[in-house]
């Protein structure tokens, strides 16, 4: 056993001796290990490029966020002309157009200026949606229309078409003209020809007295009104002679 142990110790001494096998192994590892690490890093960087077609995924369009705002502007101004070539202008404190609704612009703090045959008219509203191609504004909230002489309308849930100069509303309407005052559930107004029709639970008053009806037609051009549908008028004393 002592001879065998001596031979083993002699081999270990030779392996560990300066310039021996151990030193040669260490020298090789000093060069080989950094090279192997560099090759591994390069392979990791190149792997996504060379294996691009090996995996994929599908997006559910119902779960993907919509595209952000396409166009946003402050103090926006839109100009155009109606069907008779008369100019109009629509302005807003802010305008927002989204990708999902091309040509549809969301407006806040909006106002409009129209040119009627007998003078200008103005419209004010809090917010609405303007269709650039159709030149039409959808206004869900309160709207105020004013024109001379003394022609005023207040309504909501309205559609204003700049081309034919019409204003339709289903959110209730109150108005005053030089003929009298009125209110009702719905309205169709031809602003260019100064006529309007109010329907549904109509009531109001003229110089003759108060009235109720299911339908009221006002012609501001010739200063006349017409009542239809269970119409009732209470004539003020002294108005008929």
PEZI-V626364 format. One line per field, one symbol per residue. phi: phi as a letter, one per 20 degrees, with the letter a starting at -180 (. if undefined). Layout:
phi: ???
This chain:
phi: .ffffffffffffffefgmeffffffffffeffgfffffffffffegffecfeebabceeffdeffffgebcbdlfbdcacefdnefbcccbfbccddffcfnddedclebccddefdpfccccbfbaddeffelcddcfefccdcbeemdcccbbldcddffelccdbcdnbcbbcferdabaecbcceffelcbcdcnlfbrbcffqfbcaebcdddffdmcccdcmlfccdeffnedc
